[in-house]
Amino acid sequence: MKVALMFLRVRKLAQVIRSRRLSRAFFRYRVLAGTEHRGILSPDLSVVIDIGANRGQFSLAVREWASAARVISFEPLPGPASIFDSVFSGDKQITLNKAAIGPTSARMTMHVSKRDDSSSLLPISSIQSSIFPGTEEVATIDVPVGPLQEFVHKDDLKGECMIKLDVQGFEYEALLGCLSMLALFKWVYCECSFVELYAGQKLAPDVIALLADHGLSLASIHNTSYDDSGHCIQADLLFRRPGV
């Protein structure tokens, strides 16, 4: 797995250095764009909701390969959110909400990982820190959480819209917070786990069933990761609403 991650990073760097925008983000702010998501990004996208934006890795990929799309991002951790603000300073197509998405309005405890992009609103399990060393909890912080409709108006969702979710085990709950607006989206791109990396998290079959109940079917699977025994741990799943 370590070798695979090393080759992935090399491939990402090779793509980054060919882009002025992506190179600037990397060399000035140390933010490596999520180039592995390039294949699911279409120039036809009009709006992308980036839930779990961290430092802007996915938003950078959207700006590079779906450049006409408006990006509405969500990142509740102050440190990554501050870097995101710097990376996209002056970019009028980017909006950052310093909050998390969930079923109800509340303040919740974020379990902060040593690697902040592994932080979660669910407790970090021993399986997570064993498979991905260096992701153990180092702190907690209260963050604001609310449904998507509190931040985005339905009139903002015109054309071909996508929701992306990467919230470290909280994806199912975040989707519950999107249900009132989900019919407006053609695409959902969601990181899903096949083992319980975070205590109490819903796994891939639960997410697939939830989205199927709301008219979205699994279209493709991307960026699959495995443990050292070859067992599938997680992947990015792309869902599509047929006929929209």
C-alpha positions as CSV (number, residue, x, y, z in Angstrom):
1,M,0.0,0.0,0.0
2,K,2.9,2.4,0.8
3,V,4.4,1.8,-2.7
4,A,1.0,2.5,-4.3
5,L,0.6,5.7,-2.4
6,M,4.1,6.8,-3.4
7,F,3.3,6.2,-7.1
8,L,0.0,8.1,-6.7
9,R,1.8,11.1,-5.3
10,V,4.4,11.0,-8.1
11,R,1.6,10.9,-10.7
12,K,-0.2,13.8,-9.0
13,L,2.9,15.9,-8.9
14,A,3.5,15.3,-12.6
15,Q,0.1,16.7,-13.4
16,V,0.4,19.6,-10.9
17,I,3.6,20.9,-12.5
18,R,1.9,21.2,-15.9
19,S,-0.7,23.6,-14.5
20,R,0.0,27.2,-13.4
21,R,-2.9,27.2,-11.0
22,L,-2.1,23.8,-9.4
23,S,1.6,24.6,-9.2
24,R,1.0,27.9,-7.4
25,A,-1.2,26.1,-4.8
26,F,1.4,23.5,-4.2
27,F,4.6,25.5,-4.1
28,R,3.1,28.5,-2.3
29,Y,0.7,26.8,0.1
30,R,1.7,23.2,0.0
31,V,-1.7,22.1,-1.2
32,L,-1.6,19.2,-3.6
33,A,-4.6,19.2,-5.9
34,G,-6.8,16.1,-6.1
35,T,-5.8,15.2,-9.6
36,E,-7.0,11.6,-9.0
37,H,-10.6,13.0,-9.4
38,R,-10.0,14.4,-12.9
39,G,-11.9,11.6,-14.6
40,I,-15.2,12.4,-12.9
41,L,-15.1,16.1,-13.6
42,S,-16.9,17.4,-16.7
43,P,-16.8,20.8,-18.2
44,D,-20.6,20.6,-18.3
45,L,-20.8,20.9,-14.5
46,S,-22.4,24.2,-13.3
47,V,-22.3,23.8,-9.5
48,V,-20.2,21.6,-7.3
49,I,-20.9,21.3,-3.5
50,D,-17.6,20.3,-1.9
51,I,-18.4,18.9,1.5
52,G,-15.2,18.2,3.5
53,A,-13.1,20.6,1.5
54,N,-10.0,20.5,3.8
55,R,-7.4,22.8,2.2
56,G,-9.1,22.8,-1.2
57,Q,-7.6,19.7,-2.9
58,F,-10.8,18.8,-4.6
59,S,-11.9,22.4,-5.3
60,L,-8.6,22.9,-7.1
61,A,-9.3,19.9,-9.3
62,V,-12.8,21.4,-10.1
63,R,-11.3,24.8,-11.0
64,E,-8.8,23.0,-13.3
65,W,-11.1,20.5,-15.1
66,A,-14.6,21.9,-14.7
67,S,-13.6,25.5,-14.8
68,A,-17.1,26.9,-15.5
69,A,-18.5,25.5,-12.3
70,R,-19.2,27.5,-9.2
71,V,-17.8,25.7,-6.2
72,I,-19.6,26.0,-2.8
73,S,-17.3,24.4,-0.2
74,F,-17.6,23.3,3.5
75,E,-14.7,23.0,5.9
76,P,-15.3,23.4,9.7
77,L,-11.7,23.1,10.9
78,P,-10.1,26.5,11.3
79,G,-6.6,25.6,10.2
80,P,-7.4,24.0,6.8
81,A,-10.1,26.6,6.2
82,S,-7.6,29.4,6.6
83,I,-5.3,27.8,4.0
84,F,-8.3,27.3,1.7
85,D,-9.0,31.0,2.0
86,S,-5.5,31.8,1.0
87,V,-5.4,29.3,-2.0
88,F,-8.6,30.8,-3.5
89,S,-8.2,34.4,-2.5
90,G,-9.9,36.6,-5.1
91,D,-11.5,33.6,-6.9
92,K,-15.1,34.7,-7.4
93,Q,-16.3,31.2,-8.3
94,I,-15.4,29.8,-4.9
95,T,-17.4,30.1,-1.7
96,L,-16.2,28.6,1.6
97,N,-18.6,27.9,4.5
98,K,-16.7,27.2,7.7
99,A,-19.2,24.5,8.9
100,A,-20.0,20.9,8.4
101,I,-23.1,19.4,6.8
102,G,-25.4,17.1,8.9
103,P,-29.1,16.3,9.5
104,T,-29.7,19.0,12.1
105,S,-28.3,22.4,13.3
106,A,-26.0,21.8,16.2
107,R,-22.5,22.2,17.5
108,M,-20.7,18.8,17.4
109,T,-17.4,17.5,18.6
110,M,-14.8,17.1,15.8
111,H,-12.1,14.4,16.6
112,V,-9.0,16.1,15.2
113,S,-6.5,13.7,13.6
114,K,-2.7,14.1,13.6
115,R,-3.3,14.4,9.9
116,D,-6.2,16.9,9.8
117,D,-7.7,15.5,6.6
118,S,-8.5,12.3,8.6
119,S,-10.5,14.3,11.2
120,S,-14.1,13.3,11.8
121,L,-17.3,14.0,13.6
122,L,-17.1,10.3,14.6
123,P,-14.4,8.9,16.9
124,I,-11.3,7.6,15.1
125,S,-11.2,3.8,15.5
126,S,-8.1,1.7,16.1
127,I,-8.6,0.1,12.7
128,Q,-8.1,3.6,11.1
129,S,-4.9,4.4,12.9
130,S,-3.6,0.9,12.3
131,I,-4.2,0.9,8.5
132,F,-3.2,4.5,8.2
133,P,-0.5,5.2,10.7
134,G,-0.3,8.8,11.9
135,T,-4.0,9.4,11.8
136,E,-4.7,9.0,15.6
137,E,-6.7,11.6,17.5
138,V,-4.7,14.5,18.9
139,A,-7.5,16.9,20.0
140,T,-11.2,17.7,19.9
141,I,-12.9,20.9,18.9
142,D,-16.6,22.0,18.7
143,V,-17.7,22.9,15.2
144,P,-21.0,24.2,13.6
145,V,-23.1,21.6,11.7
146,G,-26.3,22.1,9.7
147,P,-28.4,20.9,6.8
148,L,-27.3,22.0,3.3
149,Q,-30.5,24.1,2.9
150,E,-29.2,26.5,5.6
151,F,-26.3,27.5,3.4
152,V,-27.4,27.0,-0.2
153,H,-30.6,28.2,-1.8
154,K,-32.3,26.0,-4.4
155,D,-32.2,28.9,-6.9
156,D,-28.4,28.6,-6.8
157,L,-28.6,25.0,-8.1
158,K,-29.2,25.4,-11.8
159,G,-27.9,23.2,-14.6
160,E,-25.7,20.1,-14.0
161,C,-24.9,19.9,-10.2
162,M,-22.7,17.6,-8.2
163,I,-22.3,16.9,-4.5
164,K,-18.9,15.6,-3.4
165,L,-18.5,14.2,0.1
166,D,-15.2,13.3,1.9
167,V,-16.0,13.6,5.6
168,Q,-14.2,10.6,7.1
169,G,-17.0,8.2,8.0
170,F,-19.7,10.9,8.4
171,E,-20.9,10.7,4.8
172,Y,-24.2,9.0,5.5
173,E,-25.2,11.7,8.1
174,A,-24.0,14.4,5.7
175,L,-26.2,13.0,3.0
176,L,-29.2,13.1,5.4
177,G,-28.4,16.8,5.7
178,C,-28.7,17.1,1.9
179,L,-31.9,15.2,1.3
180,S,-34.2,18.2,1.0
181,M,-32.2,19.4,-2.0
182,L,-30.9,16.1,-3.3
183,A,-33.4,16.0,-6.2
184,L,-31.6,19.0,-7.7
185,F,-28.3,17.0,-8.2
186,K,-27.4,14.8,-11.1
187,W,-24.2,13.5,-9.5
188,V,-23.0,12.5,-6.0
189,Y,-19.4,11.6,-5.5
190,C,-18.8,10.1,-2.1
191,E,-15.9,8.4,-0.3
192,C,-17.2,5.2,1.2
193,S,-15.7,2.6,3.5
194,F,-16.0,-1.1,3.6
195,V,-14.7,-1.4,7.2
196,E,-15.4,0.7,10.2
197,L,-12.6,3.2,10.2
198,Y,-14.6,5.5,12.5
199,A,-16.7,4.3,15.4
200,G,-20.4,3.9,14.4
201,Q,-19.9,4.9,10.8
202,K,-22.3,3.7,8.1
203,L,-20.5,1.6,5.4
204,A,-20.7,1.6,1.6
205,P,-23.9,-0.6,1.3
206,D,-25.8,1.8,3.6
207,V,-24.8,4.8,1.4
208,I,-25.6,2.9,-1.8
209,A,-29.1,2.0,-0.4
210,L,-29.8,5.6,0.8
211,L,-29.0,7.1,-2.6
212,A,-30.9,4.4,-4.4
213,D,-33.9,5.3,-2.4
214,H,-33.6,8.9,-3.8
215,G,-33.1,8.0,-7.4
216,L,-29.3,7.8,-7.7
217,S,-27.6,4.7,-8.9
218,L,-23.9,3.7,-8.7
219,A,-22.2,4.7,-11.9
220,S,-18.5,3.9,-11.2
221,I,-15.9,3.2,-8.6
222,H,-12.6,5.2,-8.2
223,N,-9.4,5.4,-6.1
224,T,-9.9,2.1,-4.4
225,S,-7.5,1.5,-1.4
226,Y,-6.5,-1.8,0.2
227,D,-4.9,-3.0,3.3
228,D,-1.6,-5.0,3.3
229,S,-3.6,-8.2,3.1
230,G,-5.4,-7.1,-0.1
231,H,-8.7,-6.4,1.5
232,C,-10.7,-3.4,0.1
233,I,-10.8,-0.6,2.7
234,Q,-12.5,2.3,0.9
235,A,-13.2,3.9,-2.5
236,D,-14.7,6.9,-4.1
237,L,-18.2,6.0,-5.5
238,L,-19.8,8.1,-8.2
239,F,-23.6,8.1,-8.3
240,R,-25.8,9.3,-11.2
241,R,-29.4,10.3,-11.4
242,P,-30.7,8.7,-14.7
243,G,-32.5,10.9,-17.1
244,V,-31.6,14.3,-15.5
